[in-house]
Amino acid sequence: MGATSARAGTFRIAKRLDEVGFSDIVVIRNKVMELRAAGQTVHAFHGGEPFFETPEVIKQALFTAAEENKTRYAPSSGIAPLRTALVEKLRERNRMPVTADQVIVTVGGAHALYCAFQAVLDPGSDCLLFSPYWTPIADMIRGTQARPVFVPTAAARRSGITATLEQLTTPETRAIYYNTPQNPSGVVFTRAEAEEVADFAKRHDLVVISDEAYEDLVYDGEHVSIASLPGMAERTISTYTFSKSYAMTGWRIGYAVAQEPFMTAMRKLVLYSTNGVATMVQWAALDALQLTAELRQKRLAEYRERRDVLVNGLNEIGFQCELPAGAFYAFPSVVKLSGDSRKAAALLLDKLHVATIPGAVFGSQGEGHVRFSYSTSMAAIQQGLDALRRLT
């Protein structure tokens, strides 16, 4: 027997990764690239990136930092000026009276979430997870050898969040993953709903892991940071990203907010996973925080216009779609094509070259839907709708 065959029979990956998979989204991206490489036009609604480019002032700040030789190791928790600026932002916009030692800079919001789950969950723990959910979350939970327990968001909002959570809570329940605005549905939890989740967490002594990636994209209602509610700061790890608000997806920078003992755990996890974020990127993020509220409002208005055009068009075509209150996704029903969202998405891509994400990848509560991103140009939205009209 050769050495390669012997290794194949002997070596194995860590068992905690046995239930951790890869996203179907990668398969769709590859198919889109194949079509484009063959010279085909693809109406791309599958992405999750802002439609605008990183603002010039942020790019210039990166160049300036490099020219000023701000290129050496930074503290693994983040440079002091950035953490101080984040404290000001969190106090002003999130109503969270935090201190600099309660803020840590991470390699994107996903890294913040990964570290939060690792800091809180033990093997055998249960984590309540509002569903449909951003695809990697369940696998992040499984990667700790804990169990994701799916809370159907729509049903919970109809029947009562507290009653639904009570039905799904077990003696092993340790945490709640709480995302608002939600990806993929665009749901924005109200203040009353946030208070209900907070009261439940306090009564059951649970930790809340709050994902606020789309905090600046709320069209209807308000964004409420659950850690700002009474008694919640000490039991919440709040996570944020520069990706969506500032079009910095490829820059890989986010941050988390937590009190002890969670912050010490987060510092350990950041130190031994990445040892921090690239120094120049942190200086650029500092300048991003100086961008005005007027610019954020302008972007929000542009997203709202795109949302309305896409959702109205989808409904006219016959894809029943609720108006999302936040984020930049529409989540229409596609049961007129197929009850299997993967088949529906494949039909749209193969027949019309309209790229979407099947709802099933966001959990069983997403089945029967596909996700459209309206974070693209108005012309691209209109062209995509024109392609969809060929179905009727």
Number of C-alpha atoms within 10 A of each C-alpha: 5 6 7 9 9 10 10 9 8 8 8 8 7 7 10 13 14 11 11 17 13 10 13 15 16 10 10 19 16 11 16 23 13 12 15 13 10 9 9 12 13 19 22 21 21 22 19 19 18 21 18 13 11 18 13 10 14 23 16 13 20 21 17 15 17 16 11 10 11 18 13 10 12 17 14 20 21 21 19 13 13 21 22 16 17 23 21 19 16 19 15 11 13 17 16 19 13 19 17 16 17 17 26 25 29 32 20 24 25 22 22 29 27 20 23 28 23 19 20 21 22 16 14 14 20 24 29 22 24 23 28 24 27 16 20 18 18 24 20 22 27 25 22 21 22 24 22 22 21 20 23 20 22 16 13 16 13 9 11 14 20 17 11 17 22 11 9 13 17 14 8 14 22 22 25 25 25 23 26 24 27 28 25 27 31 23 22 27 23 15 16 10 17 21 17 14 20 25 17 18 22 14 9 15 13 19 23 28 27 23 25 21 25 24 24 21 25 22 19 14 12 17 23 23 24 30 25 17 16 11 14 19 20 15 22 27 30 26 27 24 27 22 22 20 20 21 17 25 20 11 18 19 25 26 24 26 29 26 17 12 12 21 20 14 17 27 21 16 20 22 15 10 12 13 19 24 24 21 21 22 22 28 22 21 23 20 17 21 18 12 14 9 11 9 10 15 13 11 19 20 14 15 25 22 13 22 26 15 15 24 24 17 20 22 14 13 16 16 21 18 19 17 20 24 23 31 31 30 29 28 28 23 24 23 16 11 16 15 14 17 24 21 15 23 25 19 16 19 21 15 13 19 22 24 27 26 27 28 30 20 22 26 18 14 20 23 20 23 30 31 27 28 27 30 24 19 14 17 10 16 23 16 15 21 20 14 16 20 15 10 12 6
